[in-house]
Amino acid sequence: MDDHRGIFYGATYVVAAILFNVIWEYARHGRRLLTSTTDDDTARAISRRFRPAPFWIVVGTALGAIHPVVGLVVVIAFIPFYWLPIRGEVGSIKRTREQSHGG
């Protein structure tokens, strides 16, 4: 039974990542739930940041079914991806800060 626990957790994270992306795209579509300080470049950068998560977690979960430590390492290796700036993100954050401070 313990062998399937990692697969269950991985599948749960995949579903959560997919739902996060669905909610984000709903909020972003037509700018329904975005503030006026969130420009289109920022919204695209956020999408680029979160879109690969379900795929990465699926790979980690599949590898974890074969070898749990490898699966865990693959999923954990995704964390630095969120720490590093991605194309368009830094500039859009600066523009957003300048707009919100009136500069």
C-alpha positions in Angstrom: 0.0 0.0 0.0 2.9 2.4 0.8 4.2 2.0 -2.8 1.1 3.8 -4.1 1.1 6.7 -1.7 3.7 8.6 -3.8 1.7 8.1 -6.9 -1.4 9.4 -5.1 0.5 12.5 -3.8 1.9 13.1 -7.3 -1.5 12.8 -8.9 -2.9 15.2 -6.4 -0.2 17.7 -7.1 -0.8 17.3 -10.9 -4.5 18.0 -10.4 -3.8 21.0 -8.2 -1.3 22.4 -10.8 -3.8 21.9 -13.6 -6.6 23.6 -11.6 -4.3 26.5 -10.8 -3.6 27.0 -14.5 -7.3 26.8 -15.3 -8.1 29.4 -12.6 -5.3 31.6 -13.7 -6.3 31.5 -17.4 -9.9 32.3 -16.3 -8.7 35.3 -14.4 -6.4 36.4 -17.2 -8.9 35.9 -20.1 -10.4 39.3 -21.0 -8.5 40.7 -17.9 -11.6 39.6 -15.8 -9.8 39.4 -12.5 -6.5 41.4 -13.1 -5.7 44.7 -11.4 -5.0 47.7 -13.6 -1.4 47.5 -12.6 -1.0 44.0 -14.1 -0.1 44.6 -17.7 -0.3 42.1 -20.5 3.5 41.3 -20.3 3.2 40.5 -16.6 0.2 38.3 -17.2 2.1 36.4 -20.0 5.1 36.0 -17.8 3.0 34.5 -15.0 1.5 32.1 -17.5 4.9 31.1 -18.8 6.0 30.5 -15.2 3.1 28.2 -14.2 2.2 26.4 -17.4 5.0 23.7 -17.3 4.3 22.6 -13.7 1.7 19.9 -14.5 4.0 18.3 -17.1 7.0 18.4 -14.8 5.0 16.9 -11.9 3.7 14.1 -14.2 7.2 13.2 -15.2 8.3 13.2 -11.5 5.4 11.1 -10.5 5.9 8.6 -13.3 9.6 8.3 -12.4 8.6 8.1 -8.7 6.5 5.0 -9.5 9.7 3.3 -10.7 12.1 4.8 -8.2 10.7 7.0 -5.5 13.9 8.9 -4.8 14.3 9.8 -8.5 10.7 11.0 -8.7 11.2 13.2 -5.6 14.4 14.7 -6.9 12.7 15.5 -10.3 9.8 17.3 -8.5 12.1 19.1 -6.1 14.3 20.2 -9.0 11.4 22.2 -10.4 11.5 24.6 -7.3 14.4 26.7 -8.5 12.5 27.3 -11.8 10.2 29.5 -9.7 13.1 31.4 -8.2 14.8 32.3 -11.4 13.5 35.2 -13.5 12.0 34.3 -16.8 11.9 36.3 -20.1 9.6 39.3 -19.8 9.0 39.0 -16.1 11.6 41.3 -14.6 10.8 44.2 -17.0 7.1 43.8 -16.4 7.5 43.8 -12.6 9.6 47.0 -12.8 6.9 48.7 -15.0 4.2 47.6 -12.6 6.0 49.0 -9.6 6.7 52.3 -11.4 3.0 52.6 -12.4 1.8 51.9 -8.9 4.2 54.4 -7.4 3.4 57.1 -10.0 6.9 57.1 -11.5 
